[in-house]
């Protein structure tokens, strides 16, 4: 991983729980990016993921729908949970789609990467 990519990952996609960023990134790749192994290098998966992150501010989208981390009571470590339906509805209202199609992340053509339908 080159220094520029590592710097961008550290500023946008860091391991907030334990600070072990490389282990976190590896786990995320194993869970979500492994299917792209035969399409492009692992570093490209992270570049494409960051591009989607920057193009669609999911945190802001969820905040607009009043979906935000909130303790159930002050000074509690238990947080209010939201359903998948609530989250996908919020994303669809902002982006016009329920989720991103897998082929769009795997596409190497820039014009196909963020096509909205």
Backbone torsions as a table, in degrees:
resi	resn	phi	psi	omega
1	UNK	NA	129.5	-179.8
2	UNK	-77.5	163.7	-175.1
3	UNK	-62.7	-37.0	-179.1
4	UNK	-64.6	-43.4	178.8
5	UNK	-65.9	-43.7	178.9
6	UNK	-60.6	-42.1	178.9
7	UNK	-62.5	-42.3	179.6
8	UNK	-66.9	-41.2	176.8
9	UNK	-62.4	-41.7	179.7
10	UNK	-64.2	-29.6	-179.5
11	UNK	-87.8	-20.5	-174.4
12	UNK	-118.1	-25.4	-169.8
13	UNK	-144.7	73.9	-173.9
14	UNK	-111.4	160.7	-178.8
15	UNK	-83.7	94.9	-174.8
16	UNK	-75.0	-21.8	-177.4
17	UNK	-77.9	-51.3	-174.0
18	UNK	-123.1	-3.9	177.6
19	UNK	77.1	3.0	177.9
20	UNK	-90.3	83.7	-171.8
21	UNK	-64.4	-45.2	-176.3
22	UNK	-63.5	-43.1	177.4
23	UNK	-62.4	-41.7	177.8
24	UNK	-61.4	-48.9	-179.2
25	UNK	-61.9	-40.2	179.0
26	UNK	-63.2	-42.7	179.4
27	UNK	-63.7	-43.2	178.2
28	UNK	-63.6	-41.4	178.0
29	UNK	-64.3	-45.5	179.8
30	UNK	-59.4	-36.1	-177.6
31	UNK	-80.8	-40.5	-170.3
32	UNK	-115.9	-20.3	-172.2
33	UNK	-115.0	-7.0	-176.2
34	UNK	-56.1	-33.1	-178.1
35	UNK	-65.4	-14.0	-179.5
36	UNK	-94.0	2.7	-177.8
37	UNK	-51.3	-41.9	-176.8
38	UNK	-88.2	2.7	-178.3
39	UNK	-103.6	-44.7	179.0
40	UNK	-157.1	165.4	-178.5
41	UNK	-64.8	158.8	-179.3
42	UNK	-56.0	-39.9	-179.4
43	UNK	-61.9	-32.5	178.3
44	UNK	-68.7	-35.6	174.5
45	UNK	-56.7	-45.9	-179.5
46	UNK	-67.5	-38.1	177.2
47	UNK	-63.3	-44.1	179.8
48	UNK	-66.7	-38.9	177.9
49	UNK	-63.3	-43.5	177.6
50	UNK	-64.3	-36.5	178.0
51	UNK	-62.3	-44.0	177.8
52	UNK	-64.1	-43.2	179.0
53	UNK	-57.5	-43.7	-178.2
54	UNK	-75.3	-31.7	-179.8
55	UNK	-73.8	-33.5	-176.9
56	UNK	-126.8	104.4	-178.4
57	UNK	-77.6	90.0	-175.8
58	UNK	-63.8	-38.3	179.1
59	UNK	-59.5	-45.1	178.6
60	UNK	-65.9	-40.4	177.7
61	UNK	-58.5	-46.1	179.9
62	UNK	-67.6	-38.6	177.7
63	UNK	-62.2	-39.0	177.4
64	UNK	-59.3	-30.7	179.8
65	UNK	-93.6	14.5	-178.9
66	UNK	59.1	34.4	174.4
67	UNK	-108.1	107.2	-177.7
68	UNK	-152.2	152.2	177.4
69	UNK	-58.6	126.0	179.7
70	UNK	-142.1	125.4	174.5
71	UNK	-62.7	144.4	177.8
72	UNK	-64.2	-34.9	174.4
73	UNK	-142.6	153.8	179.0
74	UNK	-54.2	142.2	177.8
75	UNK	63.8	25.6	176.6
76	UNK	-106.3	152.3	176.1
77	UNK	-95.1	-3.1	176.1
78	UNK	-88.0	134.0	-176.7
79	UNK	-115.9	153.6	176.5
80	UNK	-61.8	138.7	178.7
81	UNK	-104.2	150.3	178.3
82	UNK	-121.2	147.9	-179.4
83	UNK	-78.6	159.5	175.0
84	UNK	-59.9	-38.2	178.7
85	UNK	-61.0	-42.9	178.6
86	UNK	-61.8	-42.9	-177.8
87	UNK	-69.4	-46.6	-179.1
88	UNK	-67.2	-33.7	176.5
89	UNK	-64.0	-41.2	178.2
90	UNK	-63.6	-43.8	179.6
91	UNK	-65.4	-42.6	-179.7
92	UNK	-64.7	-38.1	-179.4
93	UNK	-65.0	-28.8	-178.8
94	UNK	-89.6	-39.6	-173.4
95	UNK	-103.0	-15.5	-177.8
96	UNK	85.5	5.1	-179.8
97	UNK	-144.0	156.4	-177.8
98	UNK	-70.3	-49.0	178.2
99	UNK	-149.4	174.5	174.5
100	UNK	-83.5	139.2	177.1
101	UNK	-75.5	142.3	-178.0
102	UNK	-56.5	-41.4	-176.0
103	UNK	-62.7	-25.7	179.9
104	UNK	-68.9	-36.3	175.6
105	UNK	-69.8	-34.1	-176.0
106	UNK	-83.1	-14.9	-177.7
107	UNK	-64.5	142.9	175.0
108	UNK	-100.7	-3.6	178.9
109	UNK	-91.6	117.5	-177.2
110	UNK	-54.8	-36.3	-178.0
111	UNK	-68.7	-17.0	179.7
112	UNK	-97.2	-14.0	-171.1
113	UNK	-66.5	-35.1	-175.2
114	UNK	-127.1	29.3	178.0
115	UNK	-57.6	131.2	179.4
116	UNK	-107.8	137.5	176.4
117	UNK	-132.0	NA	NA
